[in-house]
């Protein structure tokens, strides 16, 4: 009798336990809520910008499309590069978009979608200095001032490769390029796609060999460890690429 009571108790406990991440529990909860909460930093053009209490950008348009494909309303939630992973783990949003690079550290706490872009780190500087900053050896010299936003892959790249130049942390990624324009910094190393966009927004700045970056990394969307949610997102990505939706959004915000 004692064994039967124990078995019944364990069975009830198993029913009370949360579903494993791969069982679709998170996607079910999202659908029940009726909205898809999308985390964006709002400081990384062309993917997302936050101005006047409104988000705009490539992944704002695509985020609306993703939510519609799931029959949900989109709700954009502001996050930051230093807190992005912690905010996802704290369930402040359901998926992180906005130019998230695939890294082992992020993969430990969530699942990445299928890649949406392959990119790499390259410099942006005043156009008069382009020839001086073609290589990491040219950049990593005493007296060179490299500005970087904290908490993301830009800072990680700088810490790994820059040892003699001065690394300046600038917390506001939306104004960081003004530091180069004003002469308070010499350059920034960031994703090639961002250098292309920012050189258009700041005529005195030039992207340095954006077609030949120093490294290569994939960008994708980061979400909780729910295989059903990942499958739904990957299915939407495949269809958006097949239909030309991705290409149209890219032309609108980048080209």
C-alpha positions as CSV (number, residue, x, y, z in Angstrom):
1,X,0.0,0.0,0.0
2,X,2.8,2.4,0.9
3,X,4.4,1.8,-2.6
4,X,1.0,2.6,-4.3
5,X,0.6,5.8,-2.2
6,X,4.2,6.9,-3.2
7,X,3.6,6.1,-6.8
8,X,0.4,8.2,-6.8
9,X,2.2,11.1,-5.1
10,X,5.0,11.0,-7.6
11,X,2.5,10.9,-10.4
12,X,0.7,14.0,-9.1
13,X,4.0,15.8,-8.6
14,X,4.9,15.1,-12.2
15,X,1.6,16.6,-13.4
16,X,2.3,19.7,-11.3
17,X,5.8,20.2,-12.8
18,X,6.2,22.8,-15.6
19,X,6.4,21.4,-19.1
20,X,9.9,20.9,-20.4
21,X,11.1,23.8,-22.7
22,X,10.7,21.7,-25.8
23,X,7.1,20.9,-25.2
24,X,5.7,24.1,-26.6
25,X,4.7,25.5,-23.2
26,X,6.1,29.0,-23.9
27,X,4.4,29.2,-27.3
28,X,1.1,28.1,-25.8
29,X,1.5,30.9,-23.1
30,X,2.3,33.5,-25.8
31,X,-0.8,32.5,-27.8
32,X,-2.9,32.6,-24.7
33,X,-1.7,36.2,-24.0
34,X,-2.6,37.2,-27.5
35,X,0.6,39.2,-28.1
36,X,4.2,38.6,-29.0
37,X,6.6,40.7,-26.8
38,X,9.6,41.6,-28.9
39,X,12.8,42.8,-27.2
40,X,14.7,45.6,-29.0
41,X,17.6,47.8,-27.9
42,X,16.4,50.7,-30.0
43,X,19.9,51.9,-30.6
44,X,21.1,49.8,-33.5
45,X,20.2,51.0,-37.0
46,X,19.1,49.7,-39.4
47,X,17.5,47.0,-37.1
48,X,15.9,49.2,-34.5
49,X,15.8,52.9,-33.4
50,X,13.8,54.3,-30.5
51,X,12.8,58.0,-31.0
52,X,9.8,59.9,-29.6
53,X,8.6,56.8,-27.7
54,X,8.3,54.9,-30.9
55,X,10.4,52.1,-32.4
56,X,11.3,52.0,-36.1
57,X,13.6,49.9,-38.2
58,X,14.1,46.7,-40.2
59,X,13.2,44.4,-37.3
60,X,10.3,46.5,-36.3
61,X,8.7,45.8,-39.7
62,X,9.7,42.2,-39.6
63,X,8.6,41.8,-35.9
64,X,5.1,42.9,-36.9
65,X,5.2,40.4,-39.7
66,X,6.3,37.6,-37.4
67,X,3.5,38.4,-34.9
68,X,0.9,38.5,-37.6
69,X,2.1,35.0,-38.8
70,X,1.3,33.7,-35.3
71,X,-2.0,35.5,-35.1
72,X,-0.7,37.8,-32.4
73,X,-0.4,41.5,-31.8
74,X,3.2,42.7,-31.5
75,X,4.4,44.6,-28.4
76,X,7.9,46.1,-28.5
77,X,9.9,46.0,-25.2
78,X,13.0,48.1,-24.7
79,X,16.1,46.3,-23.6
80,X,19.8,47.0,-23.8
81,X,22.9,45.1,-24.9
82,X,24.3,44.6,-21.4
83,X,20.9,43.3,-20.1
84,X,19.5,41.5,-23.1
85,X,20.2,38.0,-22.0
86,X,19.1,38.6,-18.4
87,X,15.9,40.3,-19.6
88,X,15.1,37.3,-21.8
89,X,15.7,34.9,-18.9
90,X,13.5,37.1,-16.7
91,X,10.7,36.8,-19.3
92,X,10.5,40.5,-20.0
93,X,9.9,39.6,-23.6
94,X,9.3,36.5,-25.7
95,X,12.0,37.0,-28.4
96,X,15.0,39.3,-28.9
97,X,15.3,40.9,-32.3
98,X,17.2,43.9,-33.6
99,X,20.6,42.6,-34.8
100,X,21.4,40.0,-32.2
101,X,24.7,38.2,-33.0
102,X,24.9,34.5,-32.4
103,X,27.3,33.8,-29.5
104,X,28.0,30.7,-27.3
105,X,27.0,32.7,-24.2
106,X,23.6,33.6,-25.6
107,X,23.1,30.1,-26.9
108,X,23.4,28.8,-23.3
109,X,20.4,30.7,-22.1
110,X,18.1,30.4,-25.2
111,X,17.5,29.1,-28.7
112,X,18.6,31.0,-31.8
113,X,16.4,31.0,-34.9
114,X,17.7,30.2,-38.3
115,X,20.3,32.8,-39.3
116,X,18.9,36.0,-40.9
117,X,22.2,37.7,-41.8
118,X,25.9,37.0,-42.0
119,X,28.1,40.0,-41.1
120,X,31.3,40.9,-39.4
121,X,33.2,43.6,-37.6
122,X,34.8,46.5,-39.5
123,X,35.9,50.1,-38.7
124,X,34.0,53.3,-39.3
125,X,36.0,56.5,-39.1
126,X,36.3,60.0,-40.5
127,X,36.7,59.8,-44.2
128,X,40.1,61.5,-44.0
129,X,41.4,58.7,-41.8
130,X,40.2,55.6,-43.8
131,X,43.7,54.7,-45.1
132,X,45.1,54.8,-41.5
133,X,42.7,52.1,-40.2
134,X,42.8,49.3,-42.7
135,X,44.1,46.6,-40.4
136,X,43.9,45.7,-36.7
137,X,47.7,46.3,-36.5
138,X,47.2,49.9,-37.7
139,X,44.4,50.4,-35.2
140,X,46.0,48.9,-32.1
141,X,48.6,51.6,-31.5
142,X,49.2,54.0,-28.6
143,X,47.4,57.2,-29.2
144,X,44.5,55.7,-31.2
145,X,41.1,56.2,-29.6
146,X,38.6,53.5,-30.2
147,X,35.1,54.2,-29.0
148,X,32.8,51.2,-28.2
149,X,29.3,50.6,-26.7
150,X,29.4,48.4,-23.7
151,X,27.8,45.0,-23.1
152,X,27.7,43.5,-26.6
153,X,29.9,41.9,-29.2
154,X,31.5,45.2,-30.2
155,X,33.0,45.5,-26.7
156,X,33.9,41.8,-26.7
157,X,35.8,42.2,-30.1
158,X,37.6,45.3,-28.8
159,X,38.7,43.6,-25.6
160,X,40.0,40.6,-27.5
161,X,41.9,42.5,-30.2
162,X,42.8,45.9,-28.9
163,X,45.5,46.1,-26.3
164,X,47.6,49.3,-26.9
165,X,45.1,51.7,-28.3
166,X,42.8,53.5,-25.9
167,X,39.3,51.9,-25.7
168,X,36.6,54.5,-24.7
169,X,33.3,53.2,-23.5
170,X,30.3,55.2,-24.6
171,X,27.0,54.0,-23.1
172,X,24.6,55.5,-25.7
173,X,25.0,53.6,-28.9
174,X,22.6,56.0,-30.6
175,X,25.0,58.9,-30.2
176,X,28.3,57.1,-30.3
177,X,29.1,58.1,-33.9
178,X,28.9,61.7,-32.9
179,X,32.0,61.1,-30.8
180,X,33.9,60.3,-34.0
181,X,32.4,63.2,-36.0
182,X,33.4,65.6,-33.2
183,X,36.9,64.3,-33.0
184,X,36.6,62.9,-29.4
185,X,37.3,59.4,-30.8
186,X,39.1,58.2,-33.9
187,X,37.0,55.2,-34.9
188,X,34.6,52.5,-33.9
189,X,34.6,48.8,-34.9
190,X,31.1,47.5,-35.3
191,X,29.1,45.3,-37.7
192,X,29.6,46.2,-41.3
193,X,25.9,46.7,-41.9
194,X,25.8,49.4,-39.2
195,X,28.9,51.2,-40.8
196,X,27.1,51.3,-44.1
197,X,24.0,52.9,-42.6
198,X,25.8,55.3,-40.3
199,X,28.1,56.5,-43.1
200,X,24.9,57.6,-44.9
201,X,23.6,59.4,-41.8
202,X,26.9,61.1,-41.1
203,X,28.5,62.3,-44.4
204,X,31.9,62.9,-42.8
205,X,32.2,59.3,-41.8
206,X,33.2,56.4,-44.0
207,X,32.9,52.6,-43.6
208,X,36.3,50.9,-43.9
209,X,36.1,47.8,-46.3
210,X,32.6,46.7,-45.1
211,X,32.7,44.1,-47.8
212,X,35.9,42.6,-46.2
213,X,35.2,42.6,-42.4
214,X,37.8,41.4,-39.8
215,X,35.6,38.4,-38.9
216,X,32.3,36.8,-39.7
217,X,29.3,36.1,-37.5
218,X,25.6,35.3,-38.0
219,X,22.7,37.3,-36.7
220,X,19.5,35.6,-35.6
221,X,16.6,36.0,-33.2
222,X,17.0,34.8,-29.7
223,X,14.2,33.2,-27.8
224,X,13.5,30.9,-24.7
225,X,14.3,27.2,-25.0
226,X,11.0,26.2,-26.6
227,X,11.4,24.0,-29.7
228,X,7.8,24.7,-30.9
229,X,8.4,28.5,-30.7
230,X,11.7,28.1,-32.6
231,X,10.0,26.0,-35.3
232,X,7.3,28.6,-35.7
233,X,9.8,31.4,-36.0
234,X,12.0,29.4,-38.4
235,X,9.0,28.6,-40.6
236,X,8.1,32.3,-40.8
237,X,11.8,33.2,-41.7
238,X,11.8,30.7,-44.5
239,X,8.5,32.0,-45.9
240,X,9.6,35.7,-45.5
241,X,12.8,34.9,-47.5
242,X,10.9,32.9,-50.1
243,X,8.3,35.6,-50.7
244,X,10.9,38.4,-50.9
245,X,9.6,40.1,-47.7
246,X,13.1,40.1,-46.2
247,X,14.6,41.5,-49.3
248,X,12.1,44.3,-49.5
249,X,12.7,45.2,-45.9
250,X,16.4,45.2,-46.5
251,X,16.1,47.6,-49.4
252,X,13.9,49.9,-47.4
253,X,16.2,50.2,-44.4
254,X,19.7,49.5,-45.7
255,X,20.2,50.2,-49.4
